[in-house]
Amino acid sequence: MLKGALAAGALAAAPGIAHAALPGTGHAAPPGSTYRNPLVEQRADPYIHRHTDGRYYFTATAPEYDRIILRRSRTLRGLSTAEESVVWRKHTSGDMGAHIWAPELHHIDGKWYIYFAAGRSDDVWKIRVWVLENEHPDPFQGTWTEKGRIATAWDTFSLDATTFTARGTRYLAWAQHEPDTDGNTGLFLSRMANPWTLTGHQVRLSTPEFDWECVGFKVNEGPAVIERGGRVFMSYSASATDHHYCVGLLTADAGGDLLDAASWTKSPVPVFTSSDTTRQYGPGHNSFTVAEDGRTDVLVYHARQYKEITGDPLNDPNRHTRIQELGWKPDGTPDFGIPVADAPARVPAATTRYTMTAFTNSSESNMYVYESADALTYRLLKGPAYTPPTGLIRDPSLIRHTDGYYYLVHTTDWTGNTIGFARSRDRTTWQFVAQHTLPVSGLARTWAPEWFVDTDGSVHVVVSLDTTNTFTFRPHLLTATDASLTRWTTPRPVAGLDRANYIDTFIVRHGGVYHAITKQETTKYLEHAVADSLAGPYTFTGTGDWAGWGSWREGPALVQLDNGGWRIYFDGYAEGKYYYSDSLDGLRTWTPIRELPGLSGFARHFTVLRERV
């Protein structure tokens, strides 16, 4: 389904087709990978560009399908841990508002360009190819300008664009649905007038015809180009995006007319497929690059580590970026080999697991689940993981109960008197439990419920209530009266926090004391209060900008770390960023705020559950 890729191949002296290692200098056959895999988890349709500055630039599809990311490193292996930057986000409405797929980064005539596919917010499958431009020498800086949609011969489903030059002519290759055909997509080629405009006739190079190209869907997509020995090789991906996904190959004489379909021959068999031996499934959507030695060709692709998928494979986030050496056969054609096995784990097995439940900037009706070993770097476990039968799922709070289930409590709407509950055995498959009505007179708004489990095992919810319909909130406490968490006491105000407009109250117990971090809705600061009992009365020990976090902060969530310290997360909603800060002295002083990597600007008002596993 996703991206095509041009490579900056070995010995390429100037922009153009990726040139492979000269005959006699590359490997005759793949010797196996010298790299640890996966290279980058949960990044599909990977594209790696080796620039003239000697650095590798990486982009790929994020599983939320909502943004374009970049990484860079001096080494291929370094891309695994390189900082990731978001350079563009999807539109909130209209074109480029959904399914942000298959970005490719190219440097053309002194400017940077990103080619990507995107649907409309109101028609997510109306996918077309779009182009961004950045004139700054550093693609992490400057401004990415939207150059618009690439106009093809038909206004139909199209994606996976890649660009390359051959004999001084710039081409675009892409996948598109051809009207009046029964296939999903074929491969097309055209000259370019400039980096965002086609010129001349557009040629169909390939359509799905062999059985292995038509499993699940009739698909040819994701073209990638490399040249060696006077021939141009175009790899592409075929079939559905599950374990049937595989790579095919087209070949043309470099001196021939690339816009004559007769110049290209097609392999009747796939050249890269799933392997039960190495337990890698659905390899594809590849690109090519070159190793640090400048001579060894490298295959870049994604694959999963399992075959069985529940539901639509596009909703499964675990297509991981992988790399391995690309070999060459005696007849001069590329030898893809088989997907190599995973390398041994790079870090010791974690003894602590942090689970985050969040709603997002994309939707107030869907809950996403993330996992981390360090409470800092989170990977998507499933998203969306839960959509309630009615209403919203803002501010989802998570606990694991004594019955073994994980339970959510969440805001159900902007107005009203209910909170929602759901539960799960595995954190990924959720079932609706109840929408509980709070019997409070005049209740207009019921926001930001948070779990609190006390040391005696009692289970509580702290929730912000507006009982005057004036957007004036007071924290209230309700307590479960049965083990099934379906019966609750009448909410009662939390003493000491009910004298001003406080919202988003999060309570933890530390050193025998109850600590509440709560948003002062008038001043927009997060303030700190303590009490000897959960219900209060609370006394404020930190007001205003007491911790140095600044104002216009909301949605605090705390979790204790393995070192005994505490980490707080909160939403810098005025800036569109999410921050964290740590305390090692019992919540008295805090480190300067830092942006939460990977999820800042996407995740909203979440909580984090720490478990020993």
Order of alpha helices (4+ residues) and beta strands (2+ residues): beta-beta-beta-beta-beta-beta-beta-beta-beta-beta-beta-beta-beta-beta-beta-beta-beta-beta-beta-beta-beta-beta-beta-beta-beta-beta-beta-beta-beta-beta-beta-beta-beta-beta-beta-beta-beta-beta-beta-beta-beta-beta-beta
